[in-house]
Amino acid sequence: MAIAFVGAADLGNNGGGDDLTVAYTVGGGSDRLLVVGVVGDTGSDLISGVTYNGTAMTLADSFAPGNRYSYLFYLLNPSTGSNNVVVTNSSNCYILAQAADYSGVGSFDAKIEAQTAGTATTKTTSLTTIAADCWIILYEHGYDAVSTSPTAGTGATRRVNEAAFGLGGLFDTNGTVSAGSNSMQTNRTFDVTQITHFMVSFAPPGGGGGRTTHNTRAFPLGMAIGMNWVGPGDCSEPILRRNSGIYVPRRLAA
């Protein structure tokens, strides 16, 4: 069974208060996938988790500002029908979220996270997929003063955007891609304060894949950090030191 897009929705926001709880309907079909992109606080990492119908979703990746902390979560084989997405925070903050669901998905394949070093109107990011016939899902986060939403560029199809402030959107390849390097582009009408891309690929059932992390982080002072792991077990990002800054390890799980 080939991977297929089923549906998407803007989950709105909580107005800056407690947890965000919104019903989302996962469509039918077998081997389902649910992804949720989240934008959180400006200064602190306050998003503690996301559940769907009470089941914890897996954090694919997160990134610090930029403008706000942003996150991408996923869940394989979520319940069908209308159930609550609950985004939990450890202290009151703005939470904004979008969701999309797919069918025909067997496993997590690979991921990359990248951010522009300063203001920009466009960003292109490449992800090296492991398995053949994957789909790639991209979550874009950025901000401009006139609240315009991101649009799809080369290799991307937009499924949903954050409507209130134009802070982000979910995109995909709208079809399978070959194993190897694949690029997606998103655009903005005006300069935004750093564009963040989370790209995650998913393989069809029996398509293989694995726990691979490709991270490229571009910083304002021109320093870039690249990391790559391939292995059968869970892995953690090492502690990276830049001057007095320490990047804390974050556990990854498929």
Disulfide bonds with the S-S distance in Angstrom:
none
